[in-house]
Amino acid sequence: MKKIIIAIIAAVMALPTCAQYDSYRVQDNGYSNFMDEYNIYYGLRLGLAVGSVHSDDPRLDGGSSQSGLNFGGVVGIQLSPTTPVCLETGLFYTEKGGKGVIDGVKFTFDLNYLEIPILVKYKYELDDNFSVQPFGGGYIAFGIGGKVKNYKERESCSSFSSDYFKRFDGGLRIGCGLEYSMIYAEAAYEFGLANICHSDFDSSRNGCLYINCGVNF
């Protein structure tokens, strides 16, 4: 939780710099002309990930949620000059996982991923500065670290091992964003479709709620 609070404070402190950049980008210069001509935007995102792991195997069932950090960057392009539909992708570091209890023993799964979302976003403009942006699509992710912690034995081991989880994950993402000028906020949920456990008979799948804020350039 300390990491999340520090990251949010850093984002708030960066807002004045973003405001200065906003005044620059509206000036007549080659950069803004290029971005406007091809309807390209990019942005930064920072927020909270609330994950859980649902499994048929009681050892791997972290159905109780736990929170982590989510941050990254996005780039998008409007698919048609006359239609406010955009294709957006990016790269994120996200901390998923879950926690549970077996025979009175508390355990947690930390599953940290590099993730690429691929989304179709519709921009409904309420006025010149404010828009509502529902979106849907999918994601692919690769596990880069994390621990399984047993609080009774006070032991921990790698989450991505033959006894626990596969590194590859993928699924669906749906959500909605709000943009005011260049300030952006969104809420989204991911439904994991990939079986992230090694068993041929059981399945384990990620679920994750995101609440992000950021800026678009």
TIMAR-119117 format. One record per atom (N, C-alpha, C): residue in three letters; x, y, z. Coordinates in steps of 0.001 Angstrom, whole numbers, padded with zeros to 6 digits, always signed. Each point is the difference from the previous one (the first is absolute). Layout:
N
ALAXYZ...
//
This chain:
217
MET+000825-001201+000000MET-000825+001201+000000MET+000866+001260+000000LYS+001163-000052+000659LYS+000886+001167+000002LYS+000427+000361-001414LYS+000279-001014-000824LYS+000412+000262-001377LYS-001097+000730-000759ILE-001234-000408+000227ILE-001126+000607-000699ILE-000154+001454+000396ILE+000076+000281+001304ILE-000151+001380+000480ILE+001104+000885-000550ILE+001252-000486+000029ILE+001130+000784-000518ILE-000178+000272-001489ALA-000454-001004-000746ALA-000196+000177-001438ALA-001077+001027-000296ILE-001089-000006+000765ILE-001075+000966-000207ILE+000478+001415+000313ILE+000765+000164+001093ILE+000548+001317+000338ILE+000906+000506-001120ALA+000817-000892-000562ALA+000888+000394-001098ALA-000797+000446-001213ALA-001108-000676-000262ALA-000834+000382-001142ALA-000612+001373+000205VAL-000474+000278+001203VAL-000592+001302+000287VAL+001036+001107-000154MET+001228-000238+000466MET+001061+001001-000109MET+000374+000260-001457ALA-000237-000984-000873ALA+000361+000159-001412ALA-001042+000767-000796LEU-001179+000239+000560LEU-001071+000660-000748LEU+000374+001398-000495PRO+000698+000854+000806PRO+000376+001312-000539PRO+000856-000084-001259THR+000917-000966-000056THR+000808-000193-001197THR-000863-000374-001187CYS-001015-000852+000248CYS-000914-000401-001065CYS-000796+001188-000504ALA-000381+000893+000904ALA-000754+001184-000410ALA+000856+000892-000896GLN+001297+000150+000318GLN+000894+000780-000841GLN+000128-000632-001377TYR+000050-001321-000020TYR+000102-000686-001292TYR-001266+000199-000817ASP-001161+000015+000659ASP-001264+000196-000691ASP-000024+001350-000710SER+000547+001039+000644SER+000031+001311-000633SER+000946+000006-001198TYR+001062-000811+000068TYR+000937-000084-001122TYR-000605-000710-001198ARG-000733-001086+000246ARG-000488-000829-001092ARG-001076+000690-000826VAL-000684+001015+000572VAL-001017+000698-000771VAL+000615+001062-000901GLN+001295+000281+000141GLN+000656+000963-000858GLN+000181-000594-001395ASP+000176+000863-000969ASP+000181-000449-001374ASP+001439-000478-000179ASN+000204-001322+000018ASN+001329-000566-000204ASN-000126-001318-000747GLY+001119-000476-000525GLY-000032-001194-000821GLY-000491-001228+000721TYR+000383-000111+001285TYR-000407-001168+000774TYR-001515-000106+000100SER-000657+001085+000427SER-001447-000043+000182SER-000707-000193-001336ASN+000537+000573-001096ASN-000602-000190-001310ASN+000041-001464-000422PHE+001151-000647+000266PHE+000124-001419-000344PHE-000998-000850+000789MET-000092+000237+001309MET-000902-000786+000849MET-001456+000215-000398ASP-000347+001230-000328ASP-001377+000289-000388ASP-000335-000611-001356GLU+000956+000049-000920GLU-000264-000512-001346GLU-000298-001494+000022TYR+000744-000751+000809TYR-000169-001447+000035TYR-000840-000477+001190ASN-000582+000948+000745ASN-000890-000333+001121ASN+000652-000973+000976ILE+001245+000300+000391ILE+000764-000848+000911ILE+000077+000679+001369TYR-000136-000793+001039TYR+000208+000509+001352TYR+000798-001036+000793TYR+000619+000450+001068TYR+000633-000925+000926TYR-000188+000541+001408GLY+000207-000864+000986GLY-000268+000423+001365GLY+000708-000843+001029LEU-000055+000465+001228LEU+000559-000694+001156LEU-001133-000366+000949ARG+000121-001168+000646ARG-001023-000476+000914ARG+000650-000479+001306LEU-000689+000257+001089LEU+000449-000435+001321LEU-001219-000291+000845GLY+000014-001122+000739GLY-001172-000270+000815GLY+000100-001259+000831LEU-001172-000481+000347LEU-000172-001112+000934LEU-000509-001219-000746ALA+000595-001161+000293ALA-000465-001277-000518ALA-000474-000851+001179VAL-001234-000487-000070VAL-000565-000846+001055VAL-000259-001372-000617GLY+000888-000948+000295GLY-000024-001294-000673GLY-000488-001130+000867SER-000368-001093-000667SER-000357-001257+000661SER+000303-001145-000955VAL+000173-001182+000548VAL+000258-001204-000789VAL-001056-001034+000369HIS-000758-000449-000993HIS-001050-000991+000242HIS+000438-001332-000601SER+000054-001026+000858SER+000541-001283-000421SER-000843-001151+000515ASP-000028-001109-000788ASP-000620-001248+000451ASP+000861-000710+001041ASP+001288+000304+000006ASP+000941-000590+000952ASP+000038+000861+001261PRO-000408-000534+001167PRO-000012+000811+001223PRO+001351+000620+000340ARG+001102-000644-000382ARG+001330+000553+000279ARG+000270+001287-000763LEU-000700+000173-001134LEU+000262+001127-000884LEU-001149+000999-000038ASP-000974-000190+000857ASP-001187+000850-000033ASP+000190+001221+000894GLY+000383+001103-000611GLY+000130+001261+000719GLY-001194+000888-000305GLY-001184-000443+000400GLY-001231+000693-000355GLY-000202+001323+000706SER+000679+000205+001132SER-000078+001297+000682SER+000967+000975-000676SER-000460+001212-000238SER+000789+000944-000792SER+001118+000643+000812GLN+001025+000432-000713GLN+001057+000808+000592GLN+000399+001075-001009SER+000484+001121+000524SER+000268+001158-000852SER+001479+000082-000359GLY+000260+000612-001147GLY+001356+000202-000459GLY+000083+001234-000887LEU+001164+000204-000552LEU+000278+001177-000820LEU-000184-000328-001472ASN-000463+000993-000757ASN-000162-000143-001441ASN+000456+001301-000660PHE+000972-000085-000914PHE+000408+001201-000713PHE+000565-000360-001366GLY-000063+000977-000909GLY+000518-000235-001334GLY-000335+001133-000937GLY+000157-000266-001293GLY-000279+000988-001022GLY-000864-000590-001098VAL-000732+000872-000691VAL-000877-000427-001083VAL+000257+000847-001236VAL-000382-000540-001148VAL-000003+000743-001244VAL-001239-000420-000766GLY-000655+000978-000635GLY-001220-000301-000724GLY-000088+000775-001292ILE-000830-000517-000901ILE-000218+000659-001279ILE-001476-000077-000348GLN-000562+001101-000474GLN-001392+000015-000421GLN-000106-000722-001332LEU-000947-000949-000099LEU-000072-000860-001170LEU-000573+000696-001220SER-000800+001050+000232SER-000576+000737-001111SER-000141+001465+000390PRO+000305+000940-000917PRO-000134+001420+000344PRO-001415+000414+000348THR-000997-000742-000501THR-001395+000373+000220THR-000684-000797+001104THR+000681-001005+000552THR-000591-000865+001034THR+000876+000009+001234PRO-000542+000322+001184PRO+000827+000105+001217PRO+000303-001357+000638VAL+000540-000909-000793VAL+000376-001337+000474VAL+001507-000136-000118CYS+000650-000398+001099CYS+001460-000085+000043CYS+000455-001418+000312LEU+001155-000354-000526LEU+000698-001224+000371LEU+001130+000392+000935GLU+000035-000605+001192GLU+000986+000380+001017GLU+000745-001223+000501THR+001301+000164+000171THR+000817-001040+000615THR+001010+000674+000926GLY+000888-000778+000598GLY+000976+000571+000919GLY+000783-001088+000691LEU+000726+000386+001018LEU+000780-000931+000808LEU-000128+000400+001460PHE-000354-000985+000859PHE-000234+000258+001418PHE+000783-000977+000865TYR+000409+000488+001160TYR+000417-000867+001107TYR-001169-000063+000969THR-000452-001209+000325THR-001170-000123+000863THR+000206-001117+001022GLU-000460+000264+001216GLU+000141-000953+001101GLU-001361-000630+000289LYS-000157-001243-000446LYS-001223-000758+000242LYS+000245-000981+001142GLY-000930-000941+000181GLY+000160-001013+001032GLY-001284-000228+000765GLY+000138-000523+001190GLY-001149-000288+000849GLY+000463-000545+001340LYS-000963-000287+000855LYS+000327-000580+001298LYS-001143-000891+000458GLY+000314-000896+000931GLY-001003-000924+000502GLY+000473-000694+001261VAL-000805-000965+000451VAL+000296-000758+001215VAL-000283-001469-000271ILE+000959-000880+000324ILE-000176-001457-000093ILE+000304-000600+001364ASP-000993-000701+000581ASP+000169-000627+001320ASP+000513+000999+001033GLY-000528+001206-000060GLY+000379+001024+000964GLY+001308+000696-000279VAL+000645-000327-001118VAL+001296+000590-000344VAL-000201+001063-001071LYS+000452+001214+000277LYS-000098+001098-000968LYS+001119-000119-001032PHE-000362+000247-001282PHE+000996+000036-001048PHE-000350+001104-000980THR+001018+000507-000701THR-000205+001024-001029THR+000781-000372-001253PHE-000537+000424-001152PHE+000692-000120-001281PHE+000291+001399-000515ASP+001250+000293-000287ASP+000378+001226-000697ASP+000367-000382-001427LEU-000743+000536-000967LEU+000226-000312-001405LEU+000239+001320-000746ASN+001250+000259-000347ASN+000370+001259-000639ASN+000237-000229-001491TYR-000650+000837-000826TYR+000012-000219-001439TYR+000442+001246-000761LEU+000566-000230-001187LEU+000029+000983-001067LEU-001176-000316-000911GLU-000813+001010-000288GLU-001278-000242-000652GLU-000195+000943-001182ILE-000562-000546-001082ILE-000330+000782-001188ILE-001503-000085-000238PRO-000735+001104+000194PRO-001420+000011-000348PRO-000183+000379-001468ILE-001051-000511-000620ILE-000386+000371-001363ILE-001487+000318+000048LEU-000339+001304-000113LEU-001350+000457+000285LEU-000576+000796-001160VAL-001318-000088-000139VAL-000754+000890-000878VAL-000783+000954+000896LYS+000176+001300-000234LYS-000557+001022+000891LYS-000871+000961-000802TYR-001175+000292+000535TYR-000906+000960-000627TYR-000005+001283+000825LYS+000261+001139-000655LYS+000040+001289+000691LYS-001293+000772-000247TYR-000797+000127+001054TYR-001232+000784-000087TYR+000263+001357+000639GLU+000070+001044-000820GLU+000364+001328+000484GLU-001235+000748+000489LEU+000034+000398+001281LEU-001090+000774+000582LEU+000158+001484-000300ASP+001251+000470-000081ASP+000298+001360-000453ASP+001428+000003-000520ASP+000573+001169-000214ASP+001335+000082-000595ASP+001091-000577+000892ASN-000223-000064+001306ASN+001039-000441+000928ASN-000277-001337+000674PHE-001258-000419+000044PHE-000376-001155+000818PHE-000576-001108-000880SER+000451-001235+000219SER-000500-001147-000763SER-000103-001236+000888VAL-000939-000873-000369VAL-000184-001306+000624VAL+000480-001051-000999GLN+000787-000990+000490GLN+000671-000911-000917GLN-000148-001460+000430PRO-001123-000643-000320PRO-000121-001441+000258PRO+000938-000785-000917PHE+000480-001133+000484PHE+000934-000786-000805PHE-000113-001479+000329GLY+000517-000802-000898GLY+000048-001444+000196GLY+001069-000601-000882GLY+000450-001183+000368GLY+001031-000676-000778GLY+000632-001118+000802GLY+001272-000192-000208GLY+000694-001077+000675GLY+001365+000411+000500TYR+000703-000951+000582TYR+001359+000250+000489TYR+000797-001288-000049ILE+001307+000135-000104ILE+000928-001097+000206ILE+001023+000452+001034ALA+000489-000932+000797ALA+000907+000358+001087ALA+001026-001110+000204PHE+001154+000406+000520PHE+001080-000946+000293PHE+000504+000254+001409GLY+000010-001047+000823GLY+000424+000118+001388GLY+001498+000224+000131ILE+000369+001002+000779ILE+001423+000331+000166ILE+000479-000151+001441GLY-000915-000290+000927GLY+000422-000151+001387GLY-001183-000142+000935GLY+000308-000283+001256GLY-001037-000155+001005GLY+000288-001160+000925LYS-000636+000021+001168LYS+000224-001014+001018LYS-001315-000609+000470VAL+000047-001293+000316VAL-001044-000673+000769VAL+000481-000052+001440LYS-000828+000549+000930LYS+000413+000088+001402LYS-000919-000834+000876ASN+000612-000881+000796ASN-000700-000815+000992ASN+000288+000605+001373TYR-001049+000564+000637TYR+000226+000764+001229TYR+000145-000894+001240LYS-000421-001263-000089LYS+000198-000902+001139LYS+001452-000465+000058GLU+000506-000463-001143GLU+001377-000485-000051GLU+001004+001138-000190ARG-000535+001223-000296ARG+000849+001164-000276ARG+000986-000321-001120GLU-000567-000566-001085GLU+000794-000365-001161GLU-000548+000723-001225SER+000876+000253-000961SER-000421+000573-001271SER+000799-000638-001126CYS-000617-000057-001169CYS+000670-000550-001174CYS-000558+000699-001234SER+000604-000239-001151SER-000404+000675-001220SER-001420-000404-000409SER-000790+000989-000400SER-001354-000283-000474SER+000012-000729-001339PHE+000999+000294-000832PHE+000059-000583-001335PHE+000981-001171+000017SER-000534-001148+000378SER+000789-001234+000078SER-000910-001161-000369SER+000572-001171-000103SER-000782-001181-000398SER-001032-000386+001052ASP+000170+000449+001243ASP-000958-000320+001060ASP-001160+000986+000064TYR+000138+001158-000675TYR-001019+001036+000154TYR-000530+000474-001352PHE+000531+001070-000558PHE-000659+000642-001134PHE+000891+000100-001224LYS-000650-000019-001168LYS+000669+000286-001266LYS+000197+001514-000135ARG+000954+000366-000827ARG+000280+001424-000174ARG-000974+000689-000954PHE-000505-000709-000982PHE-000853+000634-001000PHE-001425+000168+000525ASP-000583+001171-000276ASP-001403+000268+000334ASP-000623+000790-001143GLY-001292-000098-000133GLY-000720+000741-001023GLY-001484-000039+000279GLY-000721+000988-000521GLY-001429+000033+000245GLY-000656+001226-000584LEU-001135+000380+000583LEU-000808+001118-000466LEU+000075+001161+000979ARG-000134+001223-000532ARG-000059+001195+000841ARG-001140+000893-000474ILE-000823+000454+000942ILE-001055+000960-000302ILE+000064+001131+001031GLY-000455+001188-000392GLY+000030+001103+000947GLY-000482+001279-000632CYS+000225+001092+000706CYS-000419+001311-000480CYS+000951+001057+000549GLY+000342+000976-000854GLY+000873+001086+000399GLY-000699+001342-000104LEU+000537+000966+000721LEU-000451+001390-000050LEU+001208+000875-000268GLU-000144+000949-000944GLU+001108+000893-000313GLU-000473+001448+000050TYR+000727+000814+000764TYR-000246+001430+000048TYR+001275+000711-000410SER-000057+000685-001129SER+001196+000588-000582SER+001017-001122-000210MET+001135+000005+000671MET+000957-001091-000150MET+000043-000924+001229ILE-000837+000250+000996ILE-000050-000833+001199ILE-000958-001167-000233TYR+000426-001200+000345TYR-000739-001215-000327TYR-000153-000876+001244ALA-001161-000658+000143ALA-000234-000976+001069ALA-000847-001133-000568GLU+000182-001200+000533GLU-000748-001138-000509GLU-000161-001070+001068ALA-001010-000847-000213ALA-000195-001218+000778ALA-000203-001143-000987ALA+000608-001141+000283ALA-000078-001124-000926ALA+000065-001304+000785TYR-000485-001074-000640TYR+000113-001325+000605TYR+000517-000980-001044GLU+000911-000857+000428GLU+000552-001040-000861GLU-000512-001376+000416PHE-000445-000760-000998PHE-000420-001383+000195PHE+001056-000901-000623GLY+000774-000707+000834GLY+001014-000893-000531GLY-000625-001200-000679LEU+000425-000294-001216LEU-000477-001171-000742LEU+001032-001115-000042ALA+001263+000349+000123ALA+001062-001007-000020ALA+000046-000760+001327ASN+000208-001289-000084ASN+000218-000826+001198ASN+001445+000186+000446ILE+000206+000633+001146ILE+001368+000328+000422ILE+000620-001058+000922CYS-000720-001102+000283CYS+000620-001080+000777CYS+000453-001111-000945HIS+000835-000899+000494HIS+000612-001031-000828HIS-000840-001262-000113SER-001062-000123+000762SER-000793-001224+000027SER-000806-000173-001286ASP-000150-001258-000433ASP-000861-000323-001138ASP-001456-000181+000426PHE-000256-000027+001304PHE-001341-000290+000496PHE-000643+001177+000725ASP+000797+000912+000510ASP-000517+001176+000702ASP+000310+001253-000814SER-000686+001086+000317SER+000281+001279-000653SER+000164+001090+001048SER+000845+000958-000304SER+000208+001189+000834SER-000008+001208-000920ARG-000759+001021+000388ARG-000134+001171-000864ARG+000080+001283+000822ASN+000644+000990-000590ASN+000101+001311+000628ASN-001271+000822-000215GLY-000286+000844+000961GLY-000971+001073-000144GLY+000594+001243+000628CYS-000255+001174-000608CYS+000631+001211+000536CYS-000816+001233-000323LEU-000242+000812+001021LEU-000647+001305-000139LEU+001081+001080-000006TYR-000085+000931-000954TYR+000941+001100-000109TYR-000703+001336+000218ILE+000645+000888+000735ILE-000425+001397+000102ILE+001245+000837-000274ASN+000020+000658-001152ASN+001183+000720-000451ASN-000286+001477-000231CYS+001021+000808+000117CYS-000058+001397-000419CYS+001258+000286-000797GLY-000020+001122-000726GLY+001162+000313-000801GLY-000227+001188-000888VAL+000805+000107-001034VAL-000071+001112-000950VAL+000109-000544-001416ASN-000634+000712-000927ASN+000123-000290-001421ASN+000690+001170-000698PHE+000874-000295-000943PHE+000725+001020-000739PHE-000396-000033-001470
//
